[in-house]
Structures are given as C-alpha cells and as structure tokens.
Amino acid sequence: MEMEILSTVNWARAQFALTAMYHWIFVPLTLGLSFLVAFFESIYLKSGNEEWKKITKFWMTLFGINFAIGVATGIILEFEFGTNWSNYSWMVGDIFGAPLAVEGIFAFFLEATFFAVMFFGWERVSKKFHLFSTWMVAVGSNLSAMWILIANGWMQFPTGMAFNPDKARFEMQNIWDVFLSPVAISKFVHATSSSFIVAALFVLGISALFLLQKRHQKMAKRSMAVAAVFGLVASLFVAINGDESAYSVAQRQPMKLAAMEGLYQGSTGASLVAFGVLNPAKDVGDNQSEFLVSAKLPGLLSLLATRDFNGFVPGINDLVAGNPAQNIIGANERVANGKIAVAALAGYKEAKGRGDAAGAAAALATFNTYQGDLGYGYLKNGEAAVPPVAATFYSFHIMVVLGSLFILLFVLVLYHLKKGDIENCTNLNQASFYALFFGYVASQAGWVVAEVGRQPWAIQNLLPVGVAATPIGSGNVQATFFIFLILFTTLLIAEIGIMVKQIKIGPEA
Amino acid sequence: MNNKLGRIIALYRDGFKSMVVGRLLWKVILVKLVVLYALAKFFFPDYLRANFSTDQARADHVLAALTQAHADR
C-alpha cells in the first residue's frame, strides 16, 4: 500500500511538472511580447511612420498565435489540484481562493475587452485608444500572472495565516501579508522580468533570421533595436533581483540555497561555484568531496546570502544534523518536533471526539508550540528534507550562465546596430537565432530551481508532497500523464507550425 | 447608448468576419476546450467533492490523513 501511494505521488508530481513546464512555454512569451508590441505601437503613434504600424501588426499576430495556443493550458493544473492533490487543495483553499478569483476576473475582463480592441479595433477606434488597449493587455497579462505568483510565493513562504485544527485548513489572517509577502514580490519581479528576456530573444531571433535570409531587413533592424534595449534592461533587472532572491532564499529556504550551490559543509566566507561537476557518490554527512571538478569565487556566496563576505552560509550537513555553534536547528531535530506536533493534533482530535475540553486545550497548546515544524513530522528522517541536489544545482547554473550570455548578446547586437553593420554579422545573427531557444531553456531551468529546490514540500516546512497527495491508485494519473504529453506536444507542434507559416509570410500579411 | 452598443457589437462581428489566422486559432481553441472538458469530466473528478457530501466530512478526512502518521507508529 505504501509503495502504491509513493507511486501515485511520484506520477502526480511528474504530471504536475509536465503540465506546468508546458504551460510555461507559452506564458513567458505572452508576458514579454505584449510589452514589446506596446512599445512598437507607441513608437508608431509618436512617429506616425506606417512602417512601425506594420512592425506592430506582425509581432501582434505572433503574440496572438502564442496566446491562443497557450490559453487555458493552465486550467489543467487546477484539475490536478482537485484530483491528485486533494488534501493540499483543501488545506490551502482559504488562502488561494482570493488571489485565484481575482486572477480569473482580471483575465476575463482583459480578454473580453482590450484583446478585441487590440486585434479588431485598428480602423474602428482612435489611435490613442487602440494604443491604450494594447498597453492594457500588456499590464493586465502581467498582473494576471502576479496573482498566480502570489499563490506560489505563499507555498514557498507561508505567511498571514493560521492553521485551524477543526477544519484542517490554513485560514487567512492578514490578506496583505499574503499579497505583499517579500517572496511573492520577488517571484513576481523575477518571473516577469525573465519573461521579458525570453520575448526579447524571440524578437531578436526571428529578426536575425530575416537578416540571415536577407528579407525584411529594415523591419528586422528596427525590431532588434527595441528588443535588444528591452532585453538588456530586463537582464540587468533580473541580475539585481536575482541577488535579492538569493538573499531571500538564504533567509527562508536555506536548504534550497545549499542545493543550488551543492554546498554540503557550511562555512564562513563561502565560495560561489562558477563552474562545477558534482560528485555523484557524495552523500549527506560523509567525507567525500562535493565536486569532481569546480571553479569557485571566494566569499561571494556569503556576500549573496548574508550581505557579508565573511558571513556563515549553512550547508546541507548543517541543515540536516544541526549546527549549535551557528544556532542552526537541524532537520533531524525538527523531525522530532514535527512528530510531537502530529501527535498533539491526533490528541486534540481524539479529545474533541470524546468531549474532553481540557485534554483538547492541552493538546492544542502543545500543537501550537510545535506547529512550525508540522511537515517534518511526516518525514522518515532529516535527510528526507534534502531536495534533489543535482537537478537544482545544474538548473541554477545553466540559468545563470545563459542569463550572463544573453547580456553579452544584447550588448553586441546594440553595438552592431549602432555601427550599422548588423546585417553583415552572420555569426552574431546565427547566435541571436539560437538564443531564442536557449531563452526558453533558461526560463524552464529557473522554475526547476524554484520548484525542485523546495522539495519535499508542497507548503514549506508544513506539508510534504506525500501527505498533500490524494490516496488514489496511480493508474489514472499515469494514463492522464500520457494524454497530456500527447495533447501538449500536439499544441506545441501546432504553435510552431502556425508561427513558422506566419514568419515565412512576414510583415506583408 | 444604443448607438454605442451597436458599435461594440459591430467591432466583434466585423472583427470575427475579417479574421485570417484567427479562424484557424479559434478552431484550435475550440478543439482544445472540448478535449480539456472531456478530460476534466472523465479523468479529473474532485476527489473530496465526489466522496464526501459535507465540508465537515471533507475536513475530517483531511484531518485523518494528517494524523494517520501518528496512528501508524
């Protein structure tokens, strides 16, 4: 039975990862391209040059294709909550209800009104109102994403709530603590600005393809100029926000940071890994080296995590076994605390059942003391609190390396645009074209870091995925996993097919 | 007022009529929605709604899952 539940949980996780990652193929382009289209149209309105209108319409068409193919793919995640993650859904219903309802209302009004004006209203409304509608689509799409990221931020840093042991629910105590959680804000800024980079690379890549094919060169160069500036500004923003995110993760999810850096033994003046190959034989608590090969930047990890070159950054060993010298309570001790919380919750339930008010009050007092470690009570041992290190480490470093290369690419493109010889830079244009795909790789890697790095938690420290899942057989979950795989792959092929056709036609359409 | 409403209706009507790529995209959207609806209907029942009739029964079920770990020891 235990094996069956484990199998169901893993299939449910795989299915959620599959659907979320496919959904995230469509979303970043929508978030970023909507702003780029608004910039193109703003330039058209200011300059009155019909060439910019043609540029706006071309990119707007590609935006429309991406939006149409991607729309409603996120609904599947909500199906999965109710079927595969019913315990979790029940427990967070009170917290997630508000942001998801606002998101639904936002999305509906946005799509029903400003989208129609944006696509159908060119000759029917004033130029200014049309531009206003385009900006509203951009702002609205991004605000729509904000509510989802608030919900995700809460799972990473649950705040503004209290657990009701009678209803088995987390209940909202302060809506502003949830909406303005530093993790939620950081996630929103990082996810949207990195999406702007994906969109900038998309425009850059297709424009570079036009230059390589010696088609629509004037339009391509104009598009590239706007996209490269947008991408460069977004990249610098991501770099600054990434630093803030690292600090936030260090304070609230130190195990995730340790996995991101493959750091087992904590230290002062901790080094940031610039490049490294993890030692696959390395285990928690052993004396083996963490890396087979590595290049490190001394003190930088401490600076990122503590704002001090000599600050102490805990490693996985410290976070599992504890480190009294640094006042770190290890996961082993938290597992013991968690088991007290679980026992107290069971005691409260039993006392309530037999009408023992005093017993219930005593059990509740014990539960309240230890409830911060509730989730650890479901883990076998402290090591179970360690996320998959290799997936987190490599995804993090792929994201950072690609993000740095994108900055270089945007600078080079702007330099050659200014110099006036971009159409002759074959290597740079080829690099720009391939960067389109690597933008998606970096974006997906970012989500792997965020989500795999916080395993085994559905809700940080409070609910592991094993308890969050529904106790059902894995057969249905396996079947729908493959149905979704086929459905999403078909949608992706459809998107690529329709887009390629439209790109071949070009802005003349 | 009627004139304004008429213009809004005309915006949508003429917009849909003059769509080129949009026609194909609407077909994709409709097929996708039908498939998603069928999947939701046949493969994705809301477990707690389907198996328990009251919120208290659902809460009791989840609380039992949360305290099962203690009972198992």
Interface residues (C-beta under 8 A of the other chain):
Chain A: T61 G64 I65 A68 I69 V71 A72 I75 I76 F79 E80 G82 T83 S86 N87 S89 W90 M91 A116 V117 F119 F120 G121 R124 V125 P165 D166 K167 A168 R169 K339 V342 A343 L345 A346 K349 G377 Y378 V467 T470 P471 I472 N476 A479 T480 I483 L487 L491 A494 I498 Q502 A509
Chain B: R7 A10 L11 Y12 D14 G15 F16 S18 V20 V21 G22 L24 L25 W26 V28 I29 K32 L33 V35 L36 L39 A40 F43 F44 P45 D46 Y47 L48 R49 D55 R58 A59 D60 V62 L63 A65 L66 T67 A69 H70 A71 R73
